Each structure stands twice: as structure tokens, then as C-alpha cells.
């Protein structure tokens, strides 16, 4: 049980925000693609 708790606390999740139209990486706070202006932003967690 403690091992599972330790893993859940120490494992890091990576996050990616990407424009659905052109694939450009987008900062989370922006909400708009700097390359094409689209507001369709995909959010992935690894």
C-alpha cells in the first residue's frame, strides 16, 4: 500500500497543449495558437 502511495506522489505527469489545426505547441494559459490563431487546443497528459 505504501509503495503505491509513494509512486502516485513521486511520479510526474507531463502535459502537452497542441493546436488541433496546425500542431503547434501552445502555452496552457494562452488558449490560442500563435501560428494560426485557432482556439481549438488539444490537451494531452503522459
mmJSON file of the N, C-alpha and C atoms, coordinates in Angstrom:
{"data_MODEL":{"atom_site":{
"group_PDB":["ATOM","ATOM","ATOM","ATOM","ATOM","ATOM","ATOM","ATOM","ATOM","ATOM","ATOM","ATOM","ATOM","ATOM","ATOM","ATOM","ATOM","ATOM","ATOM","ATOM","ATOM","ATOM","ATOM","ATOM","ATOM","ATOM","ATOM","ATOM","ATOM","ATOM","ATOM","ATOM","ATOM","ATOM","ATOM","ATOM","ATOM","ATOM","ATOM","ATOM","ATOM","ATOM","ATOM","ATOM","ATOM","ATOM","ATOM","ATOM","ATOM","ATOM","ATOM","ATOM","ATOM","ATOM","ATOM","ATOM","ATOM","ATOM","ATOM","ATOM","ATOM","ATOM","ATOM","ATOM","ATOM","ATOM","ATOM","ATOM","ATOM","ATOM","ATOM","ATOM","ATOM","ATOM","ATOM","ATOM","ATOM","ATOM","ATOM","ATOM","ATOM","ATOM","ATOM","ATOM","ATOM","ATOM","ATOM","ATOM","ATOM","ATOM","ATOM","ATOM","ATOM","ATOM","ATOM","ATOM","ATOM","ATOM","ATOM","ATOM","ATOM","ATOM","ATOM","ATOM","ATOM","ATOM","ATOM","ATOM","ATOM","ATOM","ATOM","ATOM","ATOM","ATOM","ATOM","ATOM","ATOM","ATOM","ATOM","ATOM","ATOM","ATOM","ATOM","ATOM","ATOM","ATOM","ATOM","ATOM","ATOM","ATOM","ATOM","ATOM","ATOM","ATOM","ATOM","ATOM","ATOM","ATOM"],
"id":[1,2,3,4,5,6,7,8,9,10,11,12,13,14,15,16,17,18,19,20,21,22,23,24,25,26,27,28,29,30,31,32,33,34,35,36,37,38,39,40,41,42,43,44,45,46,47,48,49,50,51,52,53,54,55,56,57,58,59,60,61,62,63,64,65,66,67,68,69,70,71,72,73,74,75,76,77,78,79,80,81,82,83,84,85,86,87,88,89,90,91,92,93,94,95,96,97,98,99,100,101,102,103,104,105,106,107,108,109,110,111,112,113,114,115,116,117,118,119,120,121,122,123,124,125,126,127,128,129,130,131,132,133,134,135,136,137,138],
"type_symbol":["N","C","C","N","C","C","N","C","C","N","C","C","N","C","C","N","C","C","N","C","C","N","C","C","N","C","C","N","C","C","N","C","C","N","C","C","N","C","C","N","C","C","N","C","C","N","C","C","N","C","C","N","C","C","N","C","C","N","C","C","N","C","C","N","C","C","N","C","C","N","C","C","N","C","C","N","C","C","N","C","C","N","C","C","N","C","C","N","C","C","N","C","C","N","C","C","N","C","C","N","C","C","N","C","C","N","C","C","N","C","C","N","C","C","N","C","C","N","C","C","N","C","C","N","C","C","N","C","C","N","C","C","N","C","C","N","C","C"],
"label_atom_id":["N","CA","C","N","CA","C","N","CA","C","N","CA","C","N","CA","C","N","CA","C","N","CA","C","N","CA","C","N","CA","C","N","CA","C","N","CA","C","N","CA","C","N","CA","C","N","CA","C","N","CA","C","N","CA","C","N","CA","C","N","CA","C","N","CA","C","N","CA","C","N","CA","C","N","CA","C","N","CA","C","N","CA","C","N","CA","C","N","CA","C","N","CA","C","N","CA","C","N","CA","C","N","CA","C","N","CA","C","N","CA","C","N","CA","C","N","CA","C","N","CA","C","N","CA","C","N","CA","C","N","CA","C","N","CA","C","N","CA","C","N","CA","C","N","CA","C","N","CA","C","N","CA","C","N","CA","C","N","CA","C"],
"label_alt_id":[null,null,null,null,null,null,null,null,null,null,null,null,null,null,null,null,null,null,null,null,null,null,null,null,null,null,null,null,null,null,null,null,null,null,null,null,null,null,null,null,null,null,null,null,null,null,null,null,null,null,null,null,null,null,null,null,null,null,null,null,null,null,null,null,null,null,null,null,null,null,null,null,null,null,null,null,null,null,null,null,null,null,null,null,null,null,null,null,null,null,null,null,null,null,null,null,null,null,null,null,null,null,null,null,null,null,null,null,null,null,null,null,null,null,null,null,null,null,null,null,null,null,null,null,null,null,null,null,null,null,null,null,null,null,null,null,null,null],
"label_comp_id":["UNK","UNK","UNK","UNK","UNK","UNK","UNK","UNK","UNK","UNK","UNK","UNK","UNK","UNK","UNK","UNK","UNK","UNK","UNK","UNK","UNK","UNK","UNK","UNK","UNK","UNK","UNK","UNK","UNK","UNK","UNK","UNK","UNK","UNK","UNK","UNK","UNK","UNK","UNK","UNK","UNK","UNK","UNK","UNK","UNK","UNK","UNK","UNK","UNK","UNK","UNK","UNK","UNK","UNK","UNK","UNK","UNK","UNK","UNK","UNK","UNK","UNK","UNK","UNK","UNK","UNK","UNK","UNK","UNK","UNK","UNK","UNK","UNK","UNK","UNK","UNK","UNK","UNK","UNK","UNK","UNK","UNK","UNK","UNK","UNK","UNK","UNK","UNK","UNK","UNK","UNK","UNK","UNK","UNK","UNK","UNK","UNK","UNK","UNK","UNK","UNK","UNK","UNK","UNK","UNK","UNK","UNK","UNK","UNK","UNK","UNK","UNK","UNK","UNK","UNK","UNK","UNK","UNK","UNK","UNK","UNK","UNK","UNK","UNK","UNK","UNK","UNK","UNK","UNK","UNK","UNK","UNK","UNK","UNK","UNK","UNK","UNK","UNK"],
"label_asym_id":["A","A","A","A","A","A","A","A","A","A","A","A","A","A","A","A","A","A","A","A","A","A","A","A","A","A","A","A","A","A","A","A","A","A","A","A","A","A","A","A","A","A","A","A","A","A","A","A","A","A","A","A","A","A","A","A","A","A","A","A","A","A","A","A","A","A","A","A","A","A","A","A","A","A","A","A","A","A","A","A","A","A","A","A","A","A","A","A","A","A","A","A","A","A","A","A","A","A","A","A","A","A","A","A","A","A","A","A","A","A","A","A","A","A","A","A","A","A","A","A","A","A","A","A","A","A","A","A","A","A","A","A","A","A","A","A","A","A"],
"label_entity_id":["1","1","1","1","1","1","1","1","1","1","1","1","1","1","1","1","1","1","1","1","1","1","1","1","1","1","1","1","1","1","1","1","1","1","1","1","1","1","1","1","1","1","1","1","1","1","1","1","1","1","1","1","1","1","1","1","1","1","1","1","1","1","1","1","1","1","1","1","1","1","1","1","1","1","1","1","1","1","1","1","1","1","1","1","1","1","1","1","1","1","1","1","1","1","1","1","1","1","1","1","1","1","1","1","1","1","1","1","1","1","1","1","1","1","1","1","1","1","1","1","1","1","1","1","1","1","1","1","1","1","1","1","1","1","1","1","1","1"],
"label_seq_id":[1,1,1,2,2,2,3,3,3,4,4,4,5,5,5,6,6,6,7,7,7,8,8,8,9,9,9,10,10,10,11,11,11,12,12,12,13,13,13,14,14,14,15,15,15,16,16,16,17,17,17,18,18,18,19,19,19,20,20,20,21,21,21,22,22,22,23,23,23,24,24,24,25,25,25,26,26,26,27,27,27,28,28,28,29,29,29,30,30,30,31,31,31,32,32,32,33,33,33,34,34,34,35,35,35,36,36,36,37,37,37,38,38,38,39,39,39,40,40,40,41,41,41,42,42,42,43,43,43,44,44,44,45,45,45,46,46,46],
"pdbx_PDB_ins_code":[null,null,null,null,null,null,null,null,null,null,null,null,null,null,null,null,null,null,null,null,null,null,null,null,null,null,null,null,null,null,null,null,null,null,null,null,null,null,null,null,null,null,null,null,null,null,null,null,null,null,null,null,null,null,null,null,null,null,null,null,null,null,null,null,null,null,null,null,null,null,null,null,null,null,null,null,null,null,null,null,null,null,null,null,null,null,null,null,null,null,null,null,null,null,null,null,null,null,null,null,null,null,null,null,null,null,null,null,null,null,null,null,null,null,null,null,null,null,null,null,null,null,null,null,null,null,null,null,null,null,null,null,null,null,null,null,null,null],
"Cartn_x":[0.815,0.0,0.868,1.905,2.769,3.533,3.922,4.616,3.725,2.471,1.531,1.346,1.221,1.081,2.337,3.502,4.768,4.889,4.523,4.586,3.648,2.449,1.49,1.93,2.68,3.164,4.414,5.29,6.566,6.547,5.588,5.534,5.111,5.766,5.443,4.619,3.693,2.898,3.333,3.531,3.875,2.608,2.545,1.36,1.76,0.935,1.197,-0.077,0.034,-1.068,-0.662,-1.506,-1.151,-2.347,-2.088,-3.135,-3.669,-4.98,-5.592,-5.52,-5.355,-5.323,-3.942,-2.896,-1.564,-0.507,-0.811,0.13,1.157,1.055,1.999,1.796,2.905,2.808,2.298,1.373,0.727,0.868,1.167,1.213,-0.202,-0.332,-1.647,-2.472,-1.862,-2.598,-3.071,-2.421,-2.756,-4.153,-4.444,-5.745,-5.935,-4.921,-4.993,-3.642,-3.689,-2.457,-1.743,-0.454,0.286,0.575,0.522,0.84,-0.361,-1.528,-2.676,-3.888,-3.84,-4.939,-6.103,-6.025,-7.113,-7.262,-8.489,-8.741,-8.997,-8.853,-9.034,-7.708,-7.553,-6.31,-6.533,-5.712,-5.778,-4.88,-5.295,-4.517,-4.251,-2.974,-2.573,-1.771,-1.99,-1.185,-0.544,0.756,1.511,1.93],
"Cartn_y":[-1.189,0.0,1.267,1.272,2.444,2.657,1.565,1.685,2.347,1.966,2.562,4.05,4.41,5.814,6.593,6.03,6.691,6.929,5.92,6.07,7.167,7.224,8.228,9.638,9.776,11.094,11.489,10.527,10.857,10.817,10.117,10.07,11.425,11.829,13.113,12.879,13.761,13.693,14.837,14.527,15.553,15.972,17.221,17.764,18.485,18.357,18.998,19.657,20.894,21.616,21.857,21.438,21.477,21.937,22.767,23.246,22.082,21.919,20.842,21.123,22.38,22.739,22.562,23.069,23.055,22.293,21.856,21.058,21.836,23.148,23.974,23.785,23.706,23.658,25.0,24.954,26.163,26.19,27.36,27.51,27.369,26.747,26.471,27.74,28.781,29.996,30.755,30.541,31.305,30.998,29.733,29.354,29.633,30.178,30.479,30.141,29.553,29.173,30.418,30.576,31.735,31.666,30.469,30.311,30.559,29.988,30.095,30.793,31.086,31.802,30.931,29.633,28.73,28.669,28.501,28.315,26.845,25.975,24.536,23.947,23.861,23.407,22.047,21.077,19.745,19.713,18.943,18.805,17.324,16.954,15.565,15.467,14.406,14.121,12.76,12.683,11.436,10.938],
"Cartn_z":[0.0,0.0,0.0,0.829,0.893,-0.405,-1.05,-2.337,-3.378,-3.413,-4.37,-4.083,-2.817,-2.443,-2.813,-2.536,-2.854,-4.36,-5.176,-6.632,-7.114,-6.566,-7.032,-6.662,-5.59,-5.175,-5.948,-6.237,-6.861,-8.377,-8.983,-10.443,-10.985,-12.025,-12.646,-13.894,-14.12,-15.34,-16.235,-17.483,-18.456,-19.164,-19.509,-20.149,-21.434,-22.456,-23.739,-24.232,-24.653,-25.281,-26.723,-27.638,-29.051,-29.88,-30.873,-31.772,-32.603,-32.637,-33.419,-34.92,-35.297,-36.713,-37.337,-36.657,-37.28,-36.484,-35.252,-34.47,-33.676,-33.653,-32.906,-31.406,-30.638,-29.181,-28.683,-27.73,-27.224,-25.708,-25.155,-23.706,-23.157,-22.005,-21.42,-21.227,-20.739,-20.417,-21.658,-22.777,-23.98,-24.507,-24.754,-25.272,-26.754,-27.397,-28.827,-29.451,-30.632,-31.317,-31.84,-31.516,-32.001,-33.5,-34.08,-35.501,-36.407,-36.05,-36.958,-36.344,-35.04,-34.396,-33.948,-34.168,-33.789,-32.273,-31.808,-30.381,-30.048,-31.037,-30.819,-30.348,-29.033,-28.429,-27.772,-28.141,-27.542,-26.309,-25.297,-24.07,-23.846,-23.77,-23.557,-22.269,-21.506,-20.319,-20.49,-20.187,-20.32,-18.964],
"occupancy":[1.0,1.0,1.0,1.0,1.0,1.0,1.0,1.0,1.0,1.0,1.0,1.0,1.0,1.0,1.0,1.0,1.0,1.0,1.0,1.0,1.0,1.0,1.0,1.0,1.0,1.0,1.0,1.0,1.0,1.0,1.0,1.0,1.0,1.0,1.0,1.0,1.0,1.0,1.0,1.0,1.0,1.0,1.0,1.0,1.0,1.0,1.0,1.0,1.0,1.0,1.0,1.0,1.0,1.0,1.0,1.0,1.0,1.0,1.0,1.0,1.0,1.0,1.0,1.0,1.0,1.0,1.0,1.0,1.0,1.0,1.0,1.0,1.0,1.0,1.0,1.0,1.0,1.0,1.0,1.0,1.0,1.0,1.0,1.0,1.0,1.0,1.0,1.0,1.0,1.0,1.0,1.0,1.0,1.0,1.0,1.0,1.0,1.0,1.0,1.0,1.0,1.0,1.0,1.0,1.0,1.0,1.0,1.0,1.0,1.0,1.0,1.0,1.0,1.0,1.0,1.0,1.0,1.0,1.0,1.0,1.0,1.0,1.0,1.0,1.0,1.0,1.0,1.0,1.0,1.0,1.0,1.0,1.0,1.0,1.0,1.0,1.0,1.0],
"B_iso_or_equiv":[0.0,0.0,0.0,0.0,0.0,0.0,0.0,0.0,0.0,0.0,0.0,0.0,0.0,0.0,0.0,0.0,0.0,0.0,0.0,0.0,0.0,0.0,0.0,0.0,0.0,0.0,0.0,0.0,0.0,0.0,0.0,0.0,0.0,0.0,0.0,0.0,0.0,0.0,0.0,0.0,0.0,0.0,0.0,0.0,0.0,0.0,0.0,0.0,0.0,0.0,0.0,0.0,0.0,0.0,0.0,0.0,0.0,0.0,0.0,0.0,0.0,0.0,0.0,0.0,0.0,0.0,0.0,0.0,0.0,0.0,0.0,0.0,0.0,0.0,0.0,0.0,0.0,0.0,0.0,0.0,0.0,0.0,0.0,0.0,0.0,0.0,0.0,0.0,0.0,0.0,0.0,0.0,0.0,0.0,0.0,0.0,0.0,0.0,0.0,0.0,0.0,0.0,0.0,0.0,0.0,0.0,0.0,0.0,0.0,0.0,0.0,0.0,0.0,0.0,0.0,0.0,0.0,0.0,0.0,0.0,0.0,0.0,0.0,0.0,0.0,0.0,0.0,0.0,0.0,0.0,0.0,0.0,0.0,0.0,0.0,0.0,0.0,0.0],
"pdbx_formal_charge":[null,null,null,null,null,null,null,null,null,null,null,null,null,null,null,null,null,null,null,null,null,null,null,null,null,null,null,null,null,null,null,null,null,null,null,null,null,null,null,null,null,null,null,null,null,null,null,null,null,null,null,null,null,null,null,null,null,null,null,null,null,null,null,null,null,null,null,null,null,null,null,null,null,null,null,null,null,null,null,null,null,null,null,null,null,null,null,null,null,null,null,null,null,null,null,null,null,null,null,null,null,null,null,null,null,null,null,null,null,null,null,null,null,null,null,null,null,null,null,null,null,null,null,null,null,null,null,null,null,null,null,null,null,null,null,null,null,null],
"auth_seq_id":[1,1,1,2,2,2,3,3,3,4,4,4,5,5,5,6,6,6,7,7,7,8,8,8,9,9,9,10,10,10,11,11,11,12,12,12,13,13,13,14,14,14,15,15,15,16,16,16,17,17,17,18,18,18,19,19,19,20,20,20,21,21,21,22,22,22,23,23,23,24,24,24,25,25,25,26,26,26,27,27,27,28,28,28,29,29,29,30,30,30,31,31,31,32,32,32,33,33,33,34,34,34,35,35,35,36,36,36,37,37,37,38,38,38,39,39,39,40,40,40,41,41,41,42,42,42,43,43,43,44,44,44,45,45,45,46,46,46],
"auth_comp_id":["UNK","UNK","UNK","UNK","UNK","UNK","UNK","UNK","UNK","UNK","UNK","UNK","UNK","UNK","UNK","UNK","UNK","UNK","UNK","UNK","UNK","UNK","UNK","UNK","UNK","UNK","UNK","UNK","UNK","UNK","UNK","UNK","UNK","UNK","UNK","UNK","UNK","UNK","UNK","UNK","UNK","UNK","UNK","UNK","UNK","UNK","UNK","UNK","UNK","UNK","UNK","UNK","UNK","UNK","UNK","UNK","UNK","UNK","UNK","UNK","UNK","UNK","UNK","UNK","UNK","UNK","UNK","UNK","UNK","UNK","UNK","UNK","UNK","UNK","UNK","UNK","UNK","UNK","UNK","UNK","UNK","UNK","UNK","UNK","UNK","UNK","UNK","UNK","UNK","UNK","UNK","UNK","UNK","UNK","UNK","UNK","UNK","UNK","UNK","UNK","UNK","UNK","UNK","UNK","UNK","UNK","UNK","UNK","UNK","UNK","UNK","UNK","UNK","UNK","UNK","UNK","UNK","UNK","UNK","UNK","UNK","UNK","UNK","UNK","UNK","UNK","UNK","UNK","UNK","UNK","UNK","UNK","UNK","UNK","UNK","UNK","UNK","UNK"],
"auth_asym_id":["A","A","A","A","A","A","A","A","A","A","A","A","A","A","A","A","A","A","A","A","A","A","A","A","A","A","A","A","A","A","A","A","A","A","A","A","A","A","A","A","A","A","A","A","A","A","A","A","A","A","A","A","A","A","A","A","A","A","A","A","A","A","A","A","A","A","A","A","A","A","A","A","A","A","A","A","A","A","A","A","A","A","A","A","A","A","A","A","A","A","A","A","A","A","A","A","A","A","A","A","A","A","A","A","A","A","A","A","A","A","A","A","A","A","A","A","A","A","A","A","A","A","A","A","A","A","A","A","A","A","A","A","A","A","A","A","A","A"],
"auth_atom_id":["N","CA","C","N","CA","C","N","CA","C","N","CA","C","N","CA","C","N","CA","C","N","CA","C","N","CA","C","N","CA","C","N","CA","C","N","CA","C","N","CA","C","N","CA","C","N","CA","C","N","CA","C","N","CA","C","N","CA","C","N","CA","C","N","CA","C","N","CA","C","N","CA","C","N","CA","C","N","CA","C","N","CA","C","N","CA","C","N","CA","C","N","CA","C","N","CA","C","N","CA","C","N","CA","C","N","CA","C","N","CA","C","N","CA","C","N","CA","C","N","CA","C","N","CA","C","N","CA","C","N","CA","C","N","CA","C","N","CA","C","N","CA","C","N","CA","C","N","CA","C","N","CA","C","N","CA","C","N","CA","C"],
"pdbx_PDB_model_num":[1,1,1,1,1,1,1,1,1,1,1,1,1,1,1,1,1,1,1,1,1,1,1,1,1,1,1,1,1,1,1,1,1,1,1,1,1,1,1,1,1,1,1,1,1,1,1,1,1,1,1,1,1,1,1,1,1,1,1,1,1,1,1,1,1,1,1,1,1,1,1,1,1,1,1,1,1,1,1,1,1,1,1,1,1,1,1,1,1,1,1,1,1,1,1,1,1,1,1,1,1,1,1,1,1,1,1,1,1,1,1,1,1,1,1,1,1,1,1,1,1,1,1,1,1,1,1,1,1,1,1,1,1,1,1,1,1,1]
}}}
